[in-house]
Amino acid sequence: MLTLNCDDLSPVQLQNYLQYAIAPRPICFASTIDADGRINLSPFSFFNMFSTNPPMCIFSPARRVRDNTTKHTLENVLQVKECVINIVDYAMVQQTSLASTEYGKGVNEFEKAGFTMLESHLVKPPRVAEAPVQLECVVKEVIALGDQHGAGNLILAEIKRIHIKEEILDEDGKIDQAKIDLVARLGGDWYCRVTPESLFKVAKPLTTLGIGVDALPVSVRNSNVLTGNDLGMLGNIEQLPTEDEIDAMRWNTAVKDILDATIGDANNRERELHELAKTWLNLGKVSDALKVVLL
């Protein structure tokens, strides 16, 4: 394993390693305005949601690594403590990238990138009409993390009004994760797209206590078939099945076929049972898979 001491790396080297490793990162497409009414629009991938009550996002226009200058977005929010965070989907990602061009002060990136300005309800900066979600925010605080090349400036933005395009909502009026078509930043020129094919669910153990991987037999934990993800699913079960429940699994057709075909062959029996359990895990039959590996 490559081990690096951050103090031995230049800001450019640090940026490269960290932006490739800490990813994907959601994109804050921030519109701001200065005291003279000049509008700026720029994307930032140092961004996320950090609180629900109050609803708070944080993004960071870092000082440029190249020459240690600050960005117009930072200068604007220090003058007018408002912004709009426009969420970026795949249909607008190329224009969003274009808006990151370092145009001069006063150049309107809405016009340069071909976006439509939409008047906000509560704040001065306009919204991006093309964005599927637009968050009108009041800037509560700006925290400088340093004054050297690459130092971040945390902008704490409290969300005051949310605008959502109806076409990304489901029948219950909630955002449909498969419809919003989000994109995110990786390292270098790389992005990723959240498509229905790339989505998957992981059951959250919010109100229950999983038995834990350590409650599984050593033979299961050291399985050559089951992966860490498989063990995590098994360990998320609330309680171990009873001996009667495990024994009843012997009469399942698929299990019985394996047991009959591997009499006297313990190694192959374990492997085939684990392969069957893995298949069932992929089908969401976690409880049955646990009974199989405990036979």
N, C-alpha and C positions, 0 to 999 in steps of 0.2 A: 504494500500500500504506500502510495506517495504521501508524505507528511510535509506540510509547509508551515513555516513560521511567518505570520502576517507581517511582522516587522521587517522581514527580509525581502518583501515583495514591493514593487512599485504600485502606485494606484491603478495603472493600466493593467498590470498583471492580476491584481486583486479583483478588479472589475470583471476581467475575463473569467476567472475561475468561479467567482460567486454568481455571476449572472447565468452561467451555464448550469450550475448546481442548484441554485435556489430558483426553481421554475416548475411549472408555468406560473407567471405572475399576471394577475388581472391588470387591465389598462385603464388608468384614469385619464380620460380625454377632457381636459379642463379648459373651460372658457373663463376668461377674467377680463377686467377693465381697469385702466389707470385713472388717476384723478382728472385727466384731461379728456376722458371718454374714449380713449383709444383701446380697441378690442384685441385680445390675443387668444389664440386657440392652440393648445399643445398637449401631446400625450406623454404620460409618465407611467412607467411600470413598477415604480416603488410605491405601491398603493394597495390598500385593503380596507375592509370594514373592521372596526375595533370595538364598537359598542352599539347596543340596540336601544338602551334607555339611559342617556339620550342617544339618538341615532347618530353615530359619529364615524366618519371616514378619515383616514390619514393618507396623504400622499407627499412625496418628497422630491422637489426640484433640486437635485444635487448641483453643487458648483461644478463647472465643466472641468473634467480631468485634464483636458488639453492646456487650458490657459487660466484656470481658476476664476473665470468670470461667472456672474450669476445670470439666471434666465429671466426673461420678461415676466413670466408667470409669478415668480417670487416677488419681483419688484412691484407688480400690480397688486397682489394681495396685501402687501405692506401698506399700500395707499388706500385701496378700497377692499375692505375685508369681506368680500363675497366671491363666490365662484359657482359655476355649474359643472358637475361631474357627469359627463355624457358616456354611457356605456357603449363599448365598441363591439359590433357584430361583424361577421365575415364580409357582408356586402359593402362595408365601408372601410375595411382594413387598409387598402392601398392609399385611399385619400387621407386616412389618419396618419399613415407614415409620411406622406407628403407634407402634412401640417407640422411635422417635427423639424422641417428645414429651418435653419437659423436665419430667418428673414430679419431685416432691420426693424428697429423700434417704430411702431406705428403701422407696420404692414399688417393687414387683416388676413389671417390664415384661413378664415371662412371663405374668402374670395379666392385665395391662392389654391386651396384644396378643393374648391367647388362645392362647399357645403352651404346649406340654407340656414340663415339666422332666424331663430324663432324667439319672440319676446318672452322673457320670463315673467312670472307672476309676482315674485317677492323680491328678487335681486336684480341688480343692474346688468350683469353679463348675460348675453343671449344664450339660448339653448341650441344644440345641433338638432335640427328637425329630423335628420335621417337616423339618429340614435334610437334604439328600441326602448331605452330607459334613460331618463334625464333627471338628475338630482340637483335641486336648487339648494345651495348651502350658504351658511354664514360662517366665516372663518373665526374661530374662537381664540386661536393662539398659533404663533409660528415659533418653532424651536430650532435654532441653529445648532447643528451638531459639531461644528468646527469652522475654521476659516481657511482650510487648506484645499488643494485640488481634490475633487471628488466628495467633499463633505456634504452631507445631506442637510436639508432644511424641512423639518416636519411641519406640514400644514394641517392643523386639526380643524376639520370642516364638519360642522353640525348640519345634518340634512333637515331642511324645513319643509320641502314639498317634493313629491315624487310624481313623475309623469311616465306612464307606461303605455306603449302601443297595444291596442286591443288584440291585434293579430297574434301576439305571443302569449295570450292568456288561455287557460284551459276553461272547461265548462263551469268551474267553481270561482272563476275570476282571479285565479292565482297564476303566477308565471309558470309556463310549461317549459321545463328545462330543455326539452328536445326541440322546442320551437325558437328559442332566443338566439341560437347559432353563435355563441360567444367565441371570441378568439383571445389568446393570451400570448405574452412575450416569453421567449426563451433566451438563450445566449446568442450573441452576434446578430445575424440577420434572421434568425429562426423565430417562427411563430407556431402556434398550434391552434387547431379548430376543434371545438366541442360539437361533435356530430352525434346523432342518435346511435350510430354504430359504436361510438367510443364511450357511451355512457354505461355505468353499472351502479348498482346499489350495494351498500354495506350496512347491515343491520346495526343500529346504534344501541349499545347496552346502557340506556339512560336510566331506566327504572328497575333494572334487574342486575344481578351479579352473575357473570359467567363463571363456570367452574374453573376456567383457566387452563392453559396448556399444561401446567405442571400437574394437573389432576389426571392427565392421560397416561396410560402405561408407557414405560420406556420404549417398548417396541414400536409404539405409534409415534412417539416424539422423534425417534431415530429412523423413521421409515424412509426407504429409498424411493418411495412412490409419492407420498404426500408432501406437499410444499408447505412453506411457512404460512401462506394464505389459507391452505386447507386446515392446518392446525389451529389457526386463528378462528376459523368458523366453528370448528369442533369445540374449542375452548369457550365460545360465546354461549353455549347451551347452559341453561340455568342449573340443571342438576343431572347427575348421572342416571341412566336408566336402571331399573331394577333387574335383578338376575332373571326373573321370569320374562321381562320384556326382551332382554338380550337373547334368552333361550328360544323364545318364540320366533325370532328372526331366522333361526335355522330352517324354518319351513317355508321361507320365501323361496320361490322357484330359482331365482338367480343365485341365491346363497347356497341352496341345497345342491345345485349343479356343481358349484365350486367345491363344496365339502365332499361330495361323492367322488369327484374326479381327482382329488388330492389326498386321498387316504394314505397315510404313511409318508407323506411328502410335506413336512411342516413349512419349509422355506417357500415353496411355490404356493402353498395354501395362503400364507400370510400376504405374499405379494399380490395374488389374485383378489383376495378380500380387500386389500387396500386400493387396488385399481377399481374395484366395484364401488367402494366408498367414495373415491375421487369422482367417479362418474355421477354418483348421486349428489355429491356436493355441488357439482356444476349445474345440476337440475334443481337445486334449492332444497333437496331432501336431507337436511342436516341431521335431524333426529335419527332417521334410519341409518345414515352413514355412520353415526357414532355407535349405534348398536352393532353394526357390522365389524368395526375395528375392535370392538370389545369382546368379540366371540373368542 
